[in-house]
């Protein structure tokens, strides 16, 4: 009985293994390559799949999702013979599991080597300055070449990004000095522009202030002149309205004579010919004997009036 039991156990085990090999569950976004006696038969899609046990074998399981592969820095020589290290990142997706399995031995390694060679060809036609400022151009050119070359492998390159472009240390120092000089230059230009604008605004302010000051002085002078004219008219009207006699005028004239002669700079002053008439009037007021216009002036002299004489000039000293 024991040999029969053993045989039954072996048969159950074989059936169980056959069932396991017959039923294949493929995850979502994945594919499996089935070979029969070493020859490609079909590609299993996601879900439950049935294969012939011990005849069909699963050659490869491939992830159909988009993959991100970073590549280590690669030394690249620019057109002006400078060595730069460039880090790249490739975003790719397997579109044909059969081609990715049979058309290339290792599509990851193939994409990496193709990226390096293509990058060297692109960077070799650019100088350092253009390399540092043309990332989008380099990405587009690199993606175009990779997408065309990997199409027959069942690979679609979605994006290519340059993570870093590192020039030599000496070039970095020179670039830093140049950038510092450019910043200092821009700062000096901005400072000069600020000073210029400040001077322009100050000049404009002084100009407006001068114009306003001149207008104010002009209006003030006009108002002063108008006031003086009004004062003269008022005094003139008052004098004419009061009808002053010769005696009052003579008295006022004599009061002003000391003020006329008071200045140190007045070396010479003029007495008008009307002073004789003023003295006559004054003599009549104070009744000075012998003075012109007084009652005791002596006998009157008849005859024609004396001719008009020019005003005498007297030196103060």
C-alpha positions, 0 to 999 in steps of 0.5 A: 500500500505504501508504494501506491500512496507515494505514487498518489502523493507524487501525482497530486504534487505534479497536478498542483505544480501543473495548475500553478504553471497553467494559471498565470496572473499578470499585474496591471501595467505589466506584460509577460513574454511566453516561449514554447520550446524556446520560441516566442509564442505570445505576450501575456497581458494583465489579468488571468492567463492560461498557459500549457504547463511544462511546454510554455515558459515565461521568458520575461516580465516587463513593467509597462509604466514610465521609468526614470533612469538617472545616469552618472556624470559624463565628461564631455568636451565642448567646442572650445576644448573645455571638459564639462561633467553632465548629469542626465535623467531619462524618462522612458516607457516600454511600448512593445514588450516583445521588441524590448525583449528580443531586439536588444539585449539590455535596453537600459544599458543601450539607452545609457550608451546612446545618451552619452554618445549623442550628448557628446556629439551635441555638446561638441558643436557648442562652446561653453557659454552656449552649453550653459544657456541652451539646456532646452535646445540640448534636451530637445536634440537629445530626445529626438535622437533617442526617440528615433533610435529606441523606436525599434526597441519598443521604447518611447523616450518621453523626456530627457533632462540635464540635471547639472552641467559642471564646468572646470573649477578654474572656469567656475572661478572666472565665471564667478568673478565675471558675475561679481564684476557685472553685478558691481557694474549694474550697481554702479549704473543704478547708483549713477542713475539714481544720482542723476534722477535726484539732481534732475528732480532737485533742479526742477524743484529749484526751478519751480521755486525760483519761478514761484519766488519771482512771481511772488516778488513781482506781485509783492512789488506790484502791490507795494507800488500800488500801495505807494501810489495810493498813499501818494494820491491820498497825501496829494488829495489831502494836501489839496483838500487842506489848502496849506499856505506858504507859511506851513510849507516853509516850516516843513521845509526847514524841518527837513533841512537837517535830515538832508544834511545829516548823512556822512556821505552828503558832501554837497547839497543844493538849496533851491532858489525857493529858499528865499521865499521860504525864509520870507514866510518863516520871517513873517511867522517868527517876526525876525527883524531884518529878515525877509518878509518881516515888518521891520525890513526897512523902506520898500524898494520899488522897481522891477522884480529881480531876475530869477537866479539859479540855486546856489550850491554849498559844500557841506564842509 
